[in-house]
């Protein structure tokens, strides 16, 4: 049990250091998207380091007098708070627009009883790419073990130099 608690603590600490430290704090005003209910956000605070900002979930959008969303109600680990939209920073996780509970997925797949072609793992060609996106070409090597070796021998009658 102590191991699980320590593992969870280390994972949470690593998440805060590595992931949250890499998020972009300031966004361009052109690309700011509307906050949505269910979205995970960081609550900005000028008195704390960004790694210490609390994570919250948007539970309610509160519009201003002009009808634009100006404040949001957030659920944190310790309760609910109301913060202005300018002080919340969305994580990469986005809320699902529709509830998946009421939706049923219809499958368009056709059941196959017999596979059309049998492929071995040797038959499948897998293209590999570098981290920069370039295609890795397998080098063509000189494989002398699989080549047939031919040797020419002169017959004793042709060694004298006479050709018939």
DSSP file (Angstrom, degrees, kcal/mol; ACC not computed):
  #  RESIDUE AA STRUCTURE BP1 BP2  ACC     N-H-->O    O-->H-N    N-H-->O    O-->H-N    TCO  KAPPA ALPHA  PHI   PSI    X-CA   Y-CA   Z-CA
    1    1 A X     >        0   0    0      0, 0.0     4,-1.9     0, 0.0     5,-0.2   0.000 360.0 360.0 360.0 -40.6    0.0    0.0    0.0
    2    2 A X  H  >  +     0   0    0      1,-0.2     4,-2.5     2,-0.2     5,-0.2   0.867 360.0  55.6 -64.6 -35.7    2.9    2.4    0.8
    3    3 A X  H  > S+     0   0    0      2,-0.2     4,-2.6     1,-0.2    -1,-0.2   0.911 106.9  49.1 -63.0 -42.7    4.4    1.6   -2.5
    4    4 A X  H  > S+     0   0    0      2,-0.2     4,-2.5     1,-0.2    -2,-0.2   0.896 111.9  48.6 -64.4 -41.0    1.2    2.6   -4.4
    5    5 A X  H  X S+     0   0    0     -4,-1.9     4,-2.3     2,-0.2    -2,-0.2   0.915 113.6  46.6 -65.6 -42.7    1.0    5.9   -2.5
    6    6 A X  H  X S+     0   0    0     -4,-2.5     4,-2.5     2,-0.2    -2,-0.2   0.902 112.6  50.4 -65.8 -40.6    4.6    6.7   -3.2
    7    7 A X  H  X S+     0   0    0     -4,-2.6     4,-2.4     2,-0.2    -2,-0.2   0.915 111.3  48.1 -63.1 -44.2    4.2    5.8   -6.8
    8    8 A X  H  X S+     0   0    0     -4,-2.5     4,-2.4     2,-0.2    -2,-0.2   0.899 112.1  49.7 -63.3 -41.4    1.1    8.0   -7.2
    9    9 A X  H  X S+     0   0    0     -4,-2.3     4,-2.3     2,-0.2    -2,-0.2   0.918 112.3  47.2 -64.1 -44.0    2.9   10.9   -5.5
   10   10 A X  H  X S+     0   0    0     -4,-2.5     4,-2.5     2,-0.2    -2,-0.2   0.892 112.2  50.3 -64.8 -39.7    6.0   10.5   -7.8
   11   11 A X  H  X S+     0   0    0     -4,-2.4     4,-2.5     2,-0.2    -2,-0.2   0.921 111.5  47.7 -64.7 -44.1    3.8   10.3  -10.8
   12   12 A X  H  X S+     0   0    0     -4,-2.4     4,-2.2     2,-0.2    -2,-0.2   0.907 113.3  48.3 -62.9 -42.0    1.9   13.4   -9.8
   13   13 A X  H  X S+     0   0    0     -4,-2.3     4,-2.2     2,-0.2    -2,-0.2   0.902 112.6  47.9 -66.0 -41.7    5.1   15.3   -9.1
   14   14 A X  H  X>S+     0   0    0     -4,-2.5     4,-2.9     2,-0.2     5,-0.5   0.892 109.8  53.1 -66.5 -39.6    6.6   14.2  -12.4
   15   15 A X  I  X>S+     0   0    0     -4,-2.5     5,-1.6     1,-0.2     4,-1.3   0.929 110.8  47.2 -59.5 -46.2    3.4   15.2  -14.3
   16   16 A X  I  <5S+     0   0    0     -4,-2.2     5,-0.5     3,-0.2    -2,-0.2   0.902 117.3  42.2 -64.5 -41.3    3.6   18.7  -12.7
   17   17 A X  I  <5S+     0   0    0     -4,-2.2     4,-0.3     3,-0.2    -2,-0.2   0.952 126.1  28.0 -71.8 -49.3    7.3   19.2  -13.5
   18   18 A X  I  X5S+     0   0    0     -4,-2.9     4,-0.6    -5,-0.2    -3,-0.2   0.956 128.7  31.3 -83.2 -52.3    7.5   17.8  -17.0
   19   19 A X  I >X<S+     0   0    0     -4,-1.3     3,-1.0    -5,-0.5     4,-0.8   0.965 123.0  42.0 -76.3 -53.5    4.0   18.3  -18.6
   20   20 A X  H 34<S+     0   0    0     -5,-1.6     3,-0.4     1,-0.3    -1,-0.2   0.813 110.8  58.7 -67.6 -28.4    2.8   21.5  -17.0
   21   21 A X  H 34 S+     0   0    0     -5,-0.5    -1,-0.3    -6,-0.3    -2,-0.2   0.754 106.4  49.3 -69.0 -23.2    6.2   23.1  -17.3
   22   22 A X  H << S+     0   0    0     -3,-1.0    -1,-0.2    -4,-0.6    -2,-0.2   0.599  85.1 107.9 -92.0 -13.5    6.1   22.6  -21.0
   23   23 A X  S  < S-     0   0    0     -4,-0.8     2,-0.5    -3,-0.4    68,-0.0  -0.339  78.6-110.0 -66.9 146.8    2.6   24.1  -21.6
   24   24 A X        -     0   0    0      1,-0.2    -1,-0.1    -2,-0.0    -2,-0.1  -0.656  27.3-164.1 -78.7 125.2    2.5   27.5  -23.3
   25   25 A X  S    S+     0   0    0     -2,-0.5     2,-0.4     1,-0.1    -1,-0.2   0.943  71.3  48.5 -78.1 -48.0    1.3   30.0  -20.8
   26   26 A X  S    S-     0   0    0     63,-0.0     2,-0.3     0, 0.0    -1,-0.1  -0.786  71.1-162.9-100.3 136.1    0.3   32.9  -23.1
   27   27 A X        -     0   0    0     -2,-0.4     2,-0.2    -3,-0.0     5,-0.1  -0.816  28.1-100.7-113.3 153.9   -1.8   32.3  -26.1
   28   28 A X    >   -     0   0    0     -2,-0.3     3,-0.7     1,-0.1     4,-0.4  -0.484  26.4-130.5 -68.6 142.6   -2.4   34.4  -29.1
   29   29 A X  G >  S+     0   0    0      1,-0.2     3,-0.6     2,-0.2    -1,-0.1   0.767 106.2  61.5 -66.3 -23.6   -5.7   36.4  -28.9
   30   30 A X  G 3  S+     0   0    0      1,-0.2    -1,-0.2     3,-0.0    -2,-0.0   0.816 108.7  40.6 -70.8 -29.6   -6.5   35.2  -32.4
   31   31 A X  G <  S+     0   0    0     -3,-0.7     2,-0.3     2,-0.1    -1,-0.2   0.324  79.6 127.7-104.7   8.3   -6.5   31.5  -31.4
   32   32 A X    <   -     0   0    0     -3,-0.6     2,-0.3    -4,-0.4    -3,-0.0  -0.490  45.1-155.9 -68.8 127.5   -8.3   31.8  -28.0
   33   33 A X        -     0   0    0     -2,-0.3     2,-0.2     1,-0.1    -2,-0.1  -0.703  23.9 -94.9-104.0 158.1  -11.1   29.3  -28.0
   34   34 A X        -     0   0    0     -2,-0.3     2,-0.1     1,-0.1    -1,-0.1  -0.453  42.4-113.9 -69.0 136.8  -14.2   29.5  -25.8
   35   35 A X        -     0   0    0     -2,-0.2     2,-0.3    34,-0.1    -1,-0.1  -0.442  33.8-152.7 -68.5 148.4  -14.0   27.5  -22.6
   36   36 A X    >   -     0   0    0     -2,-0.1     3,-1.7    24,-0.0    22,-0.3  -0.887  23.8 -95.7-123.4 153.6  -16.4   24.5  -22.4
   37   37 A X  T 3  S+     0   0    0     -2,-0.3    22,-0.2     1,-0.2     3,-0.1  -0.472 111.8  26.2 -65.6 134.3  -18.1   22.7  -19.6
   38   38 A X  T 3  S+     0   0    0     20,-2.9    -1,-0.2     1,-0.3     2,-0.2   0.333  88.6 135.3  94.1  -5.9  -16.1   19.7  -18.6
   39   39 A X    <   -     0   0    0     -3,-1.7    19,-2.3    19,-0.1     2,-0.4  -0.514  54.8-125.9 -78.8 143.2  -12.7   21.0  -19.8
   40   40 A X  E     +A   57   0A   0     53,-0.6    51,-2.5    17,-0.2     2,-0.3  -0.759  38.2 170.7 -90.5 132.5   -9.6   20.7  -17.6
   41   41 A X  E     -AB  56  90A   0     15,-2.8    15,-2.8    -2,-0.4     2,-0.4  -0.902  34.3-120.9-137.3 162.5   -7.8   23.9  -16.9
   42   42 A X  E     -AB  55  89A   0     47,-2.8    47,-2.5    -2,-0.3     2,-0.8  -0.885  27.0-133.2 -99.6 139.3   -5.0   25.4  -14.8
   43   43 A X  E     - B   0  88A   0     11,-2.4    11,-0.4    -2,-0.4    45,-0.2  -0.851  25.4-135.6 -95.4 112.3   -6.0   28.3  -12.5
   44   44 A X        -     0   0    0     43,-3.4     2,-0.3    -2,-0.8     6,-0.0  -0.367  25.0-179.8 -70.9 144.0   -3.4   31.0  -12.9
   45   45 A X    >   -     0   0    0      3,-0.2     3,-1.0    -2,-0.1     7,-0.1  -0.964  24.6-153.0-146.9 125.8   -2.0   32.7   -9.9
   46   46 A X  T 3  S+     0   0    0     -2,-0.3    -1,-0.1     1,-0.2     4,-0.1   0.725  96.7  56.4 -70.7 -20.8    0.6   35.5   -9.9
   47   47 A X  T 3  S+     0   0    0      2,-0.1     2,-0.3     0, 0.0    -1,-0.2   0.514 104.3  58.3 -90.6  -5.3    1.9   34.6   -6.4
   48   48 A X  S <  S-     0   0    0     -3,-1.0    -3,-0.2     1,-0.0     2,-0.1  -0.868  87.8-104.0-122.8 156.4    2.7   31.0   -7.2
   49   49 A X    >   -     0   0    0     -2,-0.3     3,-1.6     1,-0.1     4,-0.3  -0.409  37.7-111.7 -70.5 155.9    5.0   29.3   -9.7
   50   50 A X  G >  S+     0   0    0      1,-0.3     3,-1.1     2,-0.2    -1,-0.1   0.814 116.8  61.2 -62.5 -29.9    3.2   27.8  -12.7
   51   51 A X  G 3  S+     0   0    0      1,-0.2    -1,-0.3   -30,-0.1   -31,-0.1   0.727 104.2  50.7 -68.1 -20.1    4.1   24.3  -11.5
   52   52 A X  G <  S+     0   0    0     -3,-1.6    -1,-0.2    -7,-0.1    -2,-0.2   0.408  79.3 120.6 -98.9   1.5    2.1   24.9   -8.4
   53   53 A X    <   -     0   0    0     -3,-1.1    -9,-0.1    -4,-0.3     2,-0.1  -0.420  68.2-114.1 -64.7 138.9   -1.1   26.2  -10.1
   54   54 A X        -     0   0    0    -11,-0.4   -11,-2.4    -2,-0.1     2,-0.4  -0.435  20.7-127.7 -75.2 150.0   -4.1   24.0   -9.2
   55   55 A X  E     +A   42   0A   0    -13,-0.2    22,-0.4    -2,-0.1     2,-0.3  -0.788  35.0 174.5 -94.5 139.2   -5.9   21.9  -11.8
   56   56 A X  E     -A   41   0A   0    -15,-2.8   -15,-2.8    -2,-0.4     2,-0.4  -0.912  28.2-128.7-142.0 167.3   -9.6   22.3  -12.1
   57   57 A X  E     -AC  40  75A   0     18,-1.9    18,-2.8    -2,-0.3     2,-0.4  -0.972  28.8-119.8-119.7 133.3  -12.6   21.3  -14.2
   58   58 A X  E     + C   0  74A   0    -19,-2.3   -20,-2.9    -2,-0.4    16,-0.2  -0.589  36.7 166.9 -74.0 124.3  -15.1   23.8  -15.6
   59   59 A X  E     +     0   0A   0     14,-2.8     2,-0.3    -2,-0.4    15,-0.2   0.595  63.9  18.2-112.3 -17.5  -18.5   23.1  -14.2
   60   60 A X  E     - C   0  73A   0     13,-1.4    13,-2.8   -24,-0.1     2,-0.5  -0.973  59.7-144.3-156.4 139.9  -20.4   26.3  -15.2
   61   61 A X  E     - C   0  72A   0     -2,-0.3     2,-0.6    11,-0.2    11,-0.2  -0.910  16.9-159.7-103.1 129.1  -19.9   29.1  -17.7
   62   62 A X  E     - C   0  71A   0      9,-2.9     9,-2.0    -2,-0.5     8,-1.5  -0.931   9.4-149.0-114.3 112.8  -21.1   32.5  -16.4
   63   63 A X  E     - C   0  69A   0     -2,-0.6     6,-0.3     6,-0.2     5,-0.1  -0.406  10.6-130.1 -78.7 156.3  -21.8   35.2  -19.1
   64   64 A X    >   -     0   0    0      4,-3.4     3,-1.2    -2,-0.1    -1,-0.1  -0.126  41.9 -80.1 -87.2-168.7  -21.4   38.9  -18.6
   65   65 A X  T 3  S+     0   0    0      1,-0.3    -2,-0.1     2,-0.1    -1,-0.0   0.805 130.4  54.0 -66.1 -29.5  -23.9   41.7  -19.3
   66   66 A X  T 3  S-     0   0    0      2,-0.1    -1,-0.3     1,-0.0     3,-0.1   0.468 118.8-108.6 -85.6  -0.5  -23.0   41.6  -23.0
   67   67 A X  S <  S+     0   0    0     -3,-1.2     2,-0.2     1,-0.4    -2,-0.1   0.288  79.7 125.2  93.1 -10.5  -23.6   37.9  -23.3
   68   68 A X  S    S-     0   0    0     -5,-0.1    -4,-3.4     1,-0.1     2,-0.6  -0.515  73.3-102.4 -79.3 150.8  -20.0   36.9  -23.6
   69   69 A X  E     +C   63   0A   0     -6,-0.3    -6,-0.2     1,-0.2   -34,-0.1  -0.644  52.0 159.3 -76.2 117.4  -18.5   34.4  -21.2
   70   70 A X  E     +     0   0A   0     -8,-1.5    15,-2.3    -2,-0.6    16,-0.3   0.730  58.8  23.5-110.1 -33.9  -16.5   36.4  -18.7
   71   71 A X  E     -CD  62  84A   0     -9,-2.0    -9,-2.9    13,-0.3     2,-0.3  -0.909  61.6-156.1-134.1 160.8  -16.2   34.1  -15.6
   72   72 A X  E     -CD  61  83A   0     11,-2.6    11,-2.3    -2,-0.3     2,-0.5  -0.976  17.7-129.0-136.7 150.1  -16.4   30.4  -15.0
   73   73 A X  E     -CD  60  82A   0    -13,-2.8   -14,-2.8    -2,-0.3   -13,-1.4  -0.886  32.9-164.2 -98.3 128.2  -17.2   28.2  -12.0
   74   74 A X  E     -CD  58  81A   0      7,-3.5     7,-2.3    -2,-0.5     2,-0.6  -0.882  17.4-142.8-119.0 143.4  -14.4   25.6  -11.4
   75   75 A X  E     +CD  57  80A   0    -18,-2.8   -18,-1.9    -2,-0.4     5,-0.2  -0.927  29.0 176.4-104.4 118.9  -14.3   22.4   -9.4
   76   76 A X        -     0   0    0      3,-3.7     3,-0.4    -2,-0.6   -20,-0.1  -0.435  48.3 -90.9-107.9-174.6  -10.9   21.9   -7.7
   77   77 A X  S    S+     0   0    0    -22,-0.4     3,-0.1     1,-0.2   -21,-0.1   0.805 126.6  39.7 -66.8 -29.8   -9.6   19.3   -5.4
   78   78 A X  S    S-     0   0    0      1,-0.2     2,-0.3     0, 0.0    -1,-0.2   0.412 127.1 -67.7-104.8   0.7  -10.6   21.4   -2.4
   79   79 A X        -     0   0    0     -3,-0.4    -3,-3.7     2,-0.0     2,-0.4  -0.977  68.5 -43.9 148.0-159.7  -14.0   22.8   -3.5
   80   80 A X  E     +D   75   0A   0     -2,-0.3     2,-0.3    -5,-0.2    -5,-0.2  -0.861  47.0 179.2-111.8 145.2  -15.5   25.2   -6.1
   81   81 A X  E     -D   74   0A   0     -7,-2.3    -7,-3.5    -2,-0.4     2,-0.5  -0.938  23.9-131.7-137.2 159.4  -14.2   28.6   -7.1
   82   82 A X  E     +D   73   0A   0     -2,-0.3     2,-0.3    -9,-0.2    -9,-0.2  -0.970  32.7 169.9-113.8 127.6  -15.2   31.3   -9.5
   83   83 A X  E     -D   72   0A   0    -11,-2.3   -11,-2.6    -2,-0.5     2,-0.1  -0.959  35.6-104.3-135.4 151.9  -12.4   32.8  -11.7
   84   84 A X  E >   -D   71   0A   0     -2,-0.3     3,-1.4   -13,-0.2   -13,-0.3  -0.392  33.3-115.7 -71.3 156.0  -12.3   35.1  -14.7
   85   85 A X  G >  S+     0   0    0    -15,-2.3     3,-1.3     1,-0.3   -14,-0.1   0.813 113.1  63.9 -62.5 -31.2  -11.6   33.5  -18.1
   86   86 A X  G 3  S+     0   0    0    -16,-0.3    -1,-0.3     1,-0.2   -15,-0.1   0.727 100.4  52.6 -67.1 -20.4   -8.3   35.5  -18.4
   87   87 A X  G <  S+     0   0    0     -3,-1.4   -43,-3.4   -43,-0.0     2,-0.4   0.334  94.5  82.2-100.0   6.3   -6.9   33.6  -15.4
   88   88 A X  E <   -B   43   0A   0     -3,-1.3     2,-0.5   -45,-0.2   -45,-0.2  -0.903  58.3-162.8-112.3 144.2   -7.6   30.1  -16.6
   89   89 A X  E     -B   42   0A   0    -47,-2.5   -47,-2.8    -2,-0.4    -3,-0.0  -0.971  20.0-129.9-127.7 115.1   -5.4   28.2  -19.0
   90   90 A X  E     -B   41   0A   0     -2,-0.5   -49,-0.3   -49,-0.2     2,-0.1  -0.326  14.1-137.5 -69.1 143.2   -6.8   25.2  -20.8
   91   91 A X        -     0   0    0    -51,-2.5   -51,-0.1     2,-0.3    -1,-0.1  -0.354  34.4 -98.9 -82.4 175.1   -4.9   21.9  -20.8
   92   92 A X  S    S+     0   0    0     -2,-0.1     2,-0.3     2,-0.1    -1,-0.1   0.666  97.7  99.0 -72.7 -15.0   -4.7   19.9  -24.0
   93   93 A X        -     0   0    0    -53,-0.1   -53,-0.6     1,-0.0     2,-0.3  -0.586  63.0-158.1 -74.3 128.9   -7.5   17.6  -22.9
   94   94 A X        -     0   0    0     -2,-0.3     2,-0.1   -55,-0.1    -2,-0.1  -0.833  16.9-110.6-113.1 150.5  -10.8   18.8  -24.5
   95   95 A X        -     0   0    0     -2,-0.3     2,-0.4     1,-0.1   -56,-0.1  -0.420  32.0-113.0 -74.4 150.2  -14.3   18.1  -23.3
   96   96 A X        -     0   0    0      1,-0.1    -1,-0.1    -2,-0.1     4,-0.0  -0.722  19.6-145.7 -83.6 130.6  -16.6   15.8  -25.3
   97   97 A X  S    S+     0   0    0     -2,-0.4     2,-0.3     2,-0.1    -1,-0.1   0.893  80.1  40.5 -67.8 -40.8  -19.4   17.8  -26.8
   98   98 A X  S    S-     0   0    0     -3,-0.1     2,-0.3     2,-0.0    -2,-0.0  -0.809  90.1-109.0-110.0 149.3  -22.1   15.0  -26.5
   99   99 A X        -     0   0    0     -2,-0.3     4,-0.4     1,-0.1     3,-0.3  -0.600  19.8-151.0 -72.5 132.8  -22.7   12.6  -23.7
  100  100 A X  S    S+     0   0    0     -2,-0.3    -1,-0.1     1,-0.2     3,-0.1   0.573  84.1  78.5 -81.3  -8.7  -21.6    9.2  -24.7
  101  101 A X  S    S+     0   0    0      1,-0.2    -1,-0.2     3,-0.0    -2,-0.0   0.920  98.8  37.5 -67.3 -43.0  -24.2    7.6  -22.4
  102  102 A X  S    S+     0   0    0     -3,-0.3     2,-0.3     2,-0.0    -1,-0.2   0.572 100.5  91.4 -87.4  -8.8  -27.2    8.2  -24.7
  103  103 A X        -     0   0    0     -4,-0.4     2,-0.5    -3,-0.1    -5,-0.0  -0.671  55.8-161.6 -93.2 140.8  -25.5    7.5  -28.0
  104  104 A X        -     0   0    0     -2,-0.3     2,-0.4     2,-0.0    -3,-0.0  -0.975  16.1-135.6-117.2 132.9  -25.3    4.1  -29.6
  105  105 A X        -     0   0    0     -2,-0.5     2,-0.5     2,-0.0    -2,-0.0  -0.703  12.0-148.1 -88.9 136.3  -22.7    3.5  -32.2
  106  106 A X        -     0   0    0     -2,-0.4     2,-0.4     2,-0.0    -2,-0.0  -0.871  13.2-136.4-102.6 136.5  -23.7    1.7  -35.4
  107  107 A X        -     0   0    0     -2,-0.5    -2,-0.0     1,-0.1     0, 0.0  -0.772  17.7-172.9 -96.2 133.5  -21.1   -0.5  -37.0
  108  108 A X        +     0   0    0     -2,-0.4    -1,-0.1     2,-0.1     2,-0.1   0.301  50.3 119.0-100.0   6.5  -20.7   -0.4  -40.8
  109  109 A X        -     0   0    0      1,-0.0     2,-0.4     0, 0.0    -2,-0.1  -0.405  58.5-136.1 -77.7 151.0  -18.3   -3.3  -40.8
  110  110 A X        -     0   0    0     -2,-0.1     2,-0.4     0, 0.0    -2,-0.1  -0.883  21.1-120.1-105.7 134.7  -19.0   -6.5  -42.6
  111  111 A X        -     0   0    0     -2,-0.4     2,-0.5     2,-0.0     0, 0.0  -0.609  26.8-158.5 -78.1 129.3  -18.3   -9.8  -40.9
  112  112 A X        -     0   0    0     -2,-0.4     3,-0.1     1,-0.1    -1,-0.0  -0.913  16.1-174.9-109.5 131.1  -15.8  -11.9  -42.7
  113  113 A X  S    S+     0   0    0     -2,-0.5     2,-0.4     1,-0.2    -1,-0.1   0.765  77.4  37.3 -92.6 -28.7  -15.6  -15.6  -42.2
  114  114 A X  S    S-     0   0    0      0, 0.0    -1,-0.2     0, 0.0     2,-0.1  -0.985  86.2-121.2-126.7 127.9  -12.6  -16.3  -44.3
  115  115 A X        -     0   0    0     -2,-0.4     3,-0.1     1,-0.1    -2,-0.0  -0.410  16.5-138.7 -66.9 143.6   -9.6  -14.0  -44.6
  116  116 A X  S    S+     0   0    0      1,-0.2     2,-0.4    -2,-0.1    -1,-0.1   0.900  82.0   9.1 -72.3 -41.5   -9.0  -12.8  -48.2
  117  117 A X        -     0   0    0      2,-0.0     2,-0.6    -3,-0.0    -1,-0.2  -1.000  68.3-134.9-142.6 143.4   -5.3  -13.1  -48.1
  118  118 A X        -     0   0    0     -2,-0.4     2,-0.5    -3,-0.1     0, 0.0  -0.853  24.2-171.5 -98.5 123.1   -2.8  -14.6  -45.6
  119  119 A X        -     0   0    0     -2,-0.6     2,-0.2     3,-0.0    -2,-0.0  -0.950  10.9-148.3-116.3 132.3    0.2  -12.4  -44.9
  120  120 A X    >>  -     0   0    0     -2,-0.5     4,-0.8     1,-0.1     3,-0.7  -0.476  32.5-108.8 -84.7 166.3    3.1  -13.5  -42.9
  121  121 A X  T 34 S+     0   0    0      1,-0.2     3,-0.2     2,-0.2    -1,-0.1   0.776 120.8  58.6 -67.4 -23.5    5.1  -11.1  -40.8
  122  122 A X  T 34 S+     0   0    0      1,-0.2    -1,-0.2     3,-0.1    -3,-0.0   0.769 100.9  56.0 -74.3 -25.1    7.9  -11.4  -43.3
  123  123 A X  T <4 S+     0   0    0     -3,-0.7     2,-0.4     2,-0.1    -1,-0.2   0.731  88.3  89.2 -79.2 -22.5    5.6  -10.2  -46.1
  124  124 A X     <  -     0   0    0     -4,-0.8     2,-0.6    -3,-0.2    -5,-0.0  -0.630  66.6-150.9 -83.4 128.4    4.6   -7.0  -44.5
  125  125 A X        -     0   0    0     -2,-0.4     2,-0.6     2,-0.0    -2,-0.1  -0.879   9.5-161.0 -99.9 121.6    6.8   -4.0  -45.2
  126  126 A X        -     0   0    0     -2,-0.6     2,-0.4     2,-0.0    -2,-0.0  -0.902   9.4-142.8-105.5 123.6    6.9   -1.5  -42.4
  127  127 A X        -     0   0    0     -2,-0.6     2,-0.4    10,-0.0    10,-0.1  -0.716  15.9-154.5 -85.3 132.0    8.1    2.0  -43.3
  128  128 A X  E     -E  136   0B   0      8,-0.5     8,-3.1    -2,-0.4     2,-0.3  -0.854   7.3-162.9-109.0 143.7   10.2    3.6  -40.5
  129  129 A X  E     -E  135   0B   0     -2,-0.4     6,-0.2     6,-0.2     2,-0.1  -0.920  16.5-122.7-125.0 149.6   10.5    7.3  -40.0
  130  130 A X    >   -     0   0    0      4,-2.7     3,-1.4    -2,-0.3     6,-0.0  -0.266  39.8 -97.4 -78.3 174.3   13.0    9.4  -38.1
  131  131 A X  T 3  S+     0   0    0      1,-0.3    -1,-0.1     2,-0.1    -2,-0.0   0.752 126.8  54.7 -66.9 -22.2   12.0   11.9  -35.4
  132  132 A X  T 3  S-     0   0    0      2,-0.1    -1,-0.3     0, 0.0    -3,-0.0   0.482 123.7-104.1 -89.2  -2.2   12.1   14.7  -38.0
  133  133 A X  S <  S+     0   0    0     -3,-1.4     2,-0.2     1,-0.3    -2,-0.1   0.491  72.0 140.5  99.6   4.5    9.7   12.8  -40.3
  134  134 A X        -     0   0    0      1,-0.1    -4,-2.7    -5,-0.0    -1,-0.3  -0.563  56.4-110.7 -82.9 146.7   12.2   11.5  -42.9
  135  135 A X  E     -E  129   0B   0     -6,-0.2     2,-0.6    -2,-0.2    -6,-0.2  -0.578  26.9-133.8 -75.6 132.3   11.7    8.0  -44.4
  136  136 A X  E     -E  128   0B   0     -8,-3.1    -8,-0.5    -2,-0.3     2,-0.5  -0.792  17.5-153.7 -89.8 120.8   14.5    5.6  -43.3
  137  137 A X        -     0   0    0     -2,-0.6     2,-0.3   -10,-0.1   -10,-0.0  -0.811  17.2-124.1 -95.6 132.4   15.8    3.6  -46.3
  138  138 A X        -     0   0    0     -2,-0.5     2,-0.1     1,-0.1    -1,-0.0  -0.596  33.1-115.5 -74.0 130.1   17.3    0.2  -45.5
  139  139 A X        -     0   0    0     -2,-0.3     2,-0.8     1,-0.1    -1,-0.1  -0.370  19.0-124.6 -69.6 144.2   20.8    0.1  -46.9
  140  140 A X        -     0   0    0     -2,-0.1     2,-0.3    -3,-0.0    -1,-0.1  -0.804  34.0-162.6 -89.1 115.4   21.6   -2.4  -49.7
  141  141 A X        -     0   0    0     -2,-0.8     2,-0.9     1,-0.0     0, 0.0  -0.696  25.9-109.8-102.0 151.0   24.4   -4.5  -48.4
  142  142 A X        -     0   0    0     -2,-0.3     2,-1.0     1,-0.1     3,-0.1  -0.700  34.7-166.6 -78.4 107.6   26.8   -6.7  -50.4
  143  143 A X    >   +     0   0    0     -2,-0.9     3,-0.7     1,-0.2     4,-0.3  -0.778  16.0 170.6-103.0  91.4   25.7  -10.2  -49.3
  144  144 A X  G >   +     0   0    0     -2,-1.0     3,-0.5     1,-0.2    -1,-0.2   0.672  69.0  69.2 -76.3 -17.1   28.4  -12.5  -50.5
  145  145 A X  G 3  S+     0   0    0      1,-0.2    -1,-0.2    -3,-0.1    -2,-0.1   0.791 102.3  43.7 -73.7 -25.9   27.1  -15.5  -48.7
  146  146 A X  G <  S+     0   0    0     -3,-0.7     2,-0.3     2,-0.1    -1,-0.2   0.441  93.9  96.8 -99.4   0.2   24.0  -15.8  -50.9
  147  147 A X  S <  S-     0   0    0     -3,-0.5     2,-0.4    -4,-0.3    -3,-0.0  -0.662  75.2-121.7 -89.6 145.8   25.7  -15.3  -54.2
  148  148 A X        -     0   0    0     -2,-0.3     2,-0.6     1,-0.0    -2,-0.1  -0.674  23.5-140.8 -83.7 138.8   26.7  -18.2  -56.4
  149  149 A X        -     0   0    0     -2,-0.4     2,-0.4     2,-0.0    -1,-0.0  -0.883  16.9-169.7-106.0 124.2   30.4  -18.3  -57.1
  150  150 A X        -     0   0    0     -2,-0.6     2,-0.4     2,-0.0    -2,-0.0  -0.902   1.1-170.4-111.7 140.4   31.5  -19.4  -60.6
  151  151 A X        -     0   0    0     -2,-0.4     2,-0.5     2,-0.0    -2,-0.0  -0.987  13.8-141.2-129.9 143.4   35.1  -20.1  -61.6
  152  152 A X        -     0   0    0     -2,-0.4     2,-0.4     2,-0.0    -2,-0.0  -0.877  16.8-171.0-104.5 130.4   36.5  -20.7  -65.0
  153  153 A X        -     0   0    0     -2,-0.5     2,-0.4     0, 0.0    -2,-0.0  -0.959  18.8-131.1-120.4 139.3   39.1  -23.3  -65.5
  154  154 A X        -     0   0    0     -2,-0.4     2,-0.1     1,-0.0     5,-0.1  -0.698  23.0-121.8 -88.4 137.7   41.0  -23.8  -68.7
  155  155 A X    >>  -     0   0    0     -2,-0.4     3,-1.0     1,-0.1     4,-0.7  -0.435  24.8-114.4 -73.5 154.3   41.3  -27.2  -70.1
  156  156 A X  T 34 S+     0   0    0      1,-0.3     4,-0.5     2,-0.2     3,-0.4   0.793 114.9  59.1 -62.2 -26.8   44.9  -28.6  -70.5
  157  157 A X  T 34 S+     0   0    0      1,-0.2     5,-0.4     2,-0.1     3,-0.4   0.814 105.5  48.4 -72.8 -27.3   44.4  -28.7  -74.3
  158  158 A X  T X4 S+     0   0    0     -3,-1.0     3,-1.1     1,-0.2    -1,-0.2   0.575  91.9  79.2 -88.0  -8.8   43.7  -24.9  -74.4
  159  159 A X  T 3< S+     0   0    0     -4,-0.7    -1,-0.2    -3,-0.4    -2,-0.1   0.797  82.0  65.5 -69.0 -26.9   46.7  -23.9  -72.2
  160  160 A X  T 3  S-     0   0    0     -4,-0.5    -1,-0.3    -3,-0.4    -2,-0.1   0.677 116.2-110.0 -71.2 -15.8   49.1  -24.3  -75.1
  161  161 A X  S <  S+     0   0    0     -3,-1.1     2,-0.5     1,-0.3    -2,-0.1   0.387  75.6 128.7 104.7  -3.2   47.5  -21.4  -76.9
  162  162 A X        -     0   0    0     -5,-0.4     2,-0.5     2,-0.0    -1,-0.3  -0.738  37.0-167.7 -90.1 131.9   45.8  -23.2  -79.7
  163  163 A X              0   0    0     -2,-0.5    -5,-0.0     1,-0.1    -6,-0.0  -0.968 360.0 360.0-118.6 130.7   42.2  -22.5  -80.2
  164  164 A X              0   0    0     -2,-0.5    -1,-0.1     0, 0.0    -2,-0.0   0.397 360.0 360.0-105.6 360.0   40.0  -24.7  -82.4
